[in-house]
Amino acid sequence: MFGVLVNVATVLIGSTIGLLFRKMIPQNATDFVMKGIGLCTIYIGIDGALTGENTLITIISIAVGALIGELADLDKHLNHFAGKLEDRFKNKDGSGPSIAEGFVTASLVFCVGAMTIVGSLQSGLTGDHTMLITKATLDLVSSLIFAASLGVGVMMAAAFVLVFQGGIVLIAQAAAPFLTDYVIGEMTCVGSILIMALGMNIIGVTNFKVMNYLPAIFLPILLCTFM
């Protein structure tokens, strides 16, 4: 769990710096940088999606995962939780960015992607935290920019990072016999497609409910056994 804890710490540090200096950064500059991060997010997604070898597994995972996520309405539950945070911590005058938007956007950016999946799996399977620490360095910069633009909700996303990435580490330890390089590659491919969708949301092109697709990331564990 060392790599996960480092990642949580960098999100807290980066978002704290962003909140402290947000008034020194012009809003148009943060918006411009946010669009740039969105484009980089799309690129990371495209790069990771190329690790997949079986397109059919990806298609089935996305389709079935979306169905499961939509029936469970994970996006609604996450936004409901974020809304409670909003009611608890929002400014009395209603000014400033939405805490819910900051929490949801940052949580998904930090947790949905190839480095999250592969890094957490490596941490759980082999104790190698290198990729998670690399990701933590990137999240330090991202959380700073996000916090400057979206506010304190970004800092609260550190809790989601702990639960989500920590959960994958524990799952990896329990499911180690089934997590071959082939399975990890397919999981990475699916996760990378979701991070592409998230990048398009950030730049304002689409409005995917990315959270509802999240179960798709784990379906290759089952599908690769039979395909």
Stockholm file with secondary structure:
# STOCKHOLM 1.0

chainA/1-227         MFGVLVNVATVLIGSTIGLLFRKMIPQNATDFVMKGIGLCTIYIGIDGALTGENTLITIISIAVGALIGELADLDKHLNHFAGKLEDRFKNKDGSGPSIAEGFVTASLVFCVGAMTIVGSLQSGLTGDHTMLITKATLDLVSSLIFAASLGVGVMMAAAFVLVFQGGIVLIAQAAAPFLTDYVIGEMTCVGSILIMALGMNIIGVTNFKVMNYLPAIFLPILLCTFM
#=GR chainA/1-227 SS CHHHHHHHHHHHHHHHHHHHSGGGSCHHHHHHHHHHHHHHHHHHHHHHHTTCSCHHHHHHHHHHHHHHHHHHTHHHHHHHHHHHHHHHHSCTTCCSSCHHHHHHHHHHHHHSSHHHHHHHHHHHHHCCCHHHHHHHHHHHHHHHHHHHHHCTHHHHHHHHHHHHHHHHHHHHHHSGGGCCHHHHHHHHHHHHHHHHHHHHHHTTSCCCCGGGGGGGGGHHHHHHHHC
#=GC SS_cons         CHHHHHHHHHHHHHHHHHHHSGGGSCHHHHHHHHHHHHHHHHHHHHHHHTTCSCHHHHHHHHHHHHHHHHHHTHHHHHHHHHHHHHHHHSCTTCCSSCHHHHHHHHHHHHHSSHHHHHHHHHHHHHCCCHHHHHHHHHHHHHHHHHHHHHCTHHHHHHHHHHHHHHHHHHHHHHSGGGCCHHHHHHHHHHHHHHHHHHHHHHTTSCCCCGGGGGGGGGHHHHHHHHC
//
